[in-house]
Amino acid sequence: MSKLHVIGVIGGSVVPAEVLLQARELGKEIASRGCMLICGGMGGVMEAACKGAKEGGGTTIGILPGEDKSDANQYVDVSIASGLGIARNVLIVRTADVVIALNGSYGTLSEMALALNLGKRVIALGSWKLEDAGVVELGRLVHVTSTLEAVDTAMQMLEQ
């Protein structure tokens, strides 16, 4: 039996409408490739990506910061109430095989840094440019310009 790949989607909880559309497209494309989606399970990019994944027939996992599973957005299939606050970010990136960052603020930045620190590959779609801060992760941090390019890149990384 082959293992399903898990793609992490990280990003802001309050983002412009065009970013929500990108997140939804991203989730749908991830599902169309037969991968599961993991995220923080709340609103914004997380909810839009989960909605897209559900529209594409996929499975979604939400690692929540609080202790109440019902806090998850309505598109989360597997809700995990971590009770860890922002420390849940470690669980998200640890579980993901590859991480796609879409927009986002400091929480997204921390998830990107954690992922890189854990040896995970990160794809940035309109997100932090860590190279500007002197961070160079050879082949582990890739910037893309579209949702399709993000998922294509993730799939290539998963095959390596």
PAGULUM-781148 format. One record per residue: x, y, z of N, C-alpha, C in turn; residue in three letters. Coordinates in steps of 0.1 Angstrom, whole numbers, plus 5000, padded with zeros to 4 digits. Atoms other than C-alpha are relative to their C-alpha. Layout:
! residues N
XYZXYZXYZALA/...
! end
This chain:
! residues 160
500849885000500050005000500950125000MET/499249885000501450344991499550105010SER/500349904989501550625017499550124993LYS/500549875005499450935010501050115005LEU/499249894996501551245010499250115006HIS/500749894993500651535033500750134997VAL/499449875004501151885021499450105010ILE/500349894990501152165047499750134992GLY/500349865005499452495038500050095012VAL/499949904989500452785060499750144994ILE/500349865004499353145058499250085010GLY/500749914991497553435073498649975003GLY/501450024997494253425091499250124995SER/500649885006493453775078500850044988VAL/499349985012494353815042499050064990VAL/500849955010493053995011499249894992PRO/500950095007490253834990500849924989ALA/499350075010492653744962500949895005GLU/499250114994494853544986499149895004VAL/501050114996491753354998499749924987LEU/500350075013491053264961501249914997LEU/498850085003494653144957500049885009GLN/500050114990494352934989499049894996ALA/501150105004491152774977500549924988ARG/499550075012492752694943501149905004GLU/498850094995495852554961499449885006LEU/500650124994493652324982499449914990GLY/500650085010491752204953501049924991LYS/498950075008494952124933500749905008GLU/499450104991496451944963499249885000ILE/500950115000493451724965499949934987ALA/500150065013493351664928501349914997SER/498750085002496951514931500049885010ARG/500150124991495751264958500750025013GLY/499349984987497451434987499150055011CYS/500749944989496151525021500550145003MET/499649864997496251885033500050015016LEU/499949974986497351985068500250155002ILE/499849854997497052335083499650025014CYS/500349974987496252515114498550005004GLY/501450034998492552445110499150125003GLY/500849884997491352805116499550074987MET/500549925011490253085093501050054990GLY/499149945010491753285064500649904990GLY/499450105010494253085042499749865004VAL/500250144996493652775063498649954996MET/501450045003489852775058499849994985GLU/500250005015490052865021500749884994ALA/499350115006492652595014499249875003ALA/500850124996490552335033498749994991CYS/501250005009487452445013500349954986LYS/499650055014489252394980500349855000GLY/499750145000490552054991498849925001ALA/501350074999487051945000499350004987LYS/500649995014485752064966500749914991GLU/499250095008488551854951499949865004GLY/500250144996487451544970501149965010GLY/498950034991490451564994499749995015GLY/500150014986491051505031500850115006THR/499349894993491951785055500249975014THR/499750024986493651785088500350145006ILE/499849874993493552085112500649985014GLY/499450004987495952125141499750135007ILE/500649874993494152375164500950045011LEU/499249954989495852595189499349985013PRO/500750014988493152555215499649855003GLY/500450134995491452265233498749954996GLU/501350035004488152265216500049964985ASP/500050045014487852055183499050074992LYS/501049935007484752245174500450144995SER/499549885005486852555168500550004986ASP/499550025013488052415135499050064990ALA/500949955011486752565103499249884995ASN/501050105004483852375087500549904990GLN/499550095011486052215060501149915005TYR/499050094994488452025084499349875003VAL/500450134997487951655084500549945013ASP/499450064987490351555112500450125008VAL/499749894992490351815139500849965012SER/499250044988493151785165500250135009ILE/499949894990492852015195501249985008ALA/498750024994496452055206500150065013SER/499949924988495952305234501450065002GLY/498649954999499452425225500250144995LEU/499849865005498752775212500850004987GLY/499250005012501252875186501149894999ILE/499150115001503452585195499549894991ALA/500550105009501152375174500650014986ARG/499449985013503052515144501149894998ASN/499050105001505752255152499349874995VAL/500750125004503151975148499650014985LEU/500449985014501952115115501149974990ILE/498850025010505352135098500749875002VAL/499450134998506551815114499249894993ARG/500950105006503551625100500150014984THR/499949975014503851785065501249944994ALA/498850045008506051625039500650114993ASP/499549875006506451965022499050105004VAL/500849894995505052305032499950114989VAL/500349885009503452575010499650115008ILE/500349874993503452925025499350104991ALA/500849905008500853165012499850125008LEU/500249874993501053525023500449985014ASN/499850024986501053545061500850105007GLY/499349904992502553735089501149925009SER/498950064992504853635118499749855003TYR/500350144998503053305125500549914988GLY/499550075012503753195089501550004999THR/498550005000507353315092500549905009LEU/499550104990507753105123499949864994SER/500250145006506352795105501049974989GLU/499050015011508652855075501349975007MET/498750024994511652875098500049875007ALA/500150144994510552565118500249894990LEU/499950115011510052365086501449994995ALA/498650005005513552465073500949945010LEU/499250054989515052395107499849855001ASN/500350144999513452045106500449934987LEU/499650075013514851975071498949994990GLY/501150015009511552015054500250104988LYS/499949915011511152175020498850105001ARG/501049894999509252505018499850074986VAL/500449935012507452664988499350125004ILE/500649874997506653034991499350054988ALA/500849945010503853174971499550135006LEU/500349874995503753544978500250015015GLY/499750004986505153485012501450065003SER/498749954995508353575032501149974990TRP/498850025008511553625012501149985010LYS/499050034990513853465037501550034995LEU/498749975005516853515014500450145004GLU/499749864997516653885022500550015014ASP/499550004986517353795058501349925002ALA/498850084999520453595049499849855001GLY/500350154999518753255050500149944986VAL/499950075013519853035021499949855003VAL/500250144999518552685021500049944986GLU/499950055014519852514990499049904996LEU/501050095005516952364972498849975009GLY/501150024991514752365003499050115001ARG/500949895000513252704999499850054985LEU/500249965014511652784965498850105000VAL/501049905002509653084955499349984987HIS/500850025012506853044930499050114998VAL/500949885003504353274913498549954998THR/501450055002501153054909499749885009SER/500450114993499152794927500449874993THR/499750125008499752544899501549975001LEU/498550014998503552604901500349955014GLU/499750044986503452564939499749855001ALA/500350154998501752214937500949924991VAL/499150085009503852104907501449995007ASP/498750014993506952194927500049915012THR/500250094988505652014958500149864995ALA/500050145005505051704938501349954995MET/498650035004508551714923500849985012GLN/499250024987509951754958499749875006MET/500450134994507951454970500549884993LEU/499550125008509251234942501549995002GLU/498550014999512951314951500449925012GLN/
! end
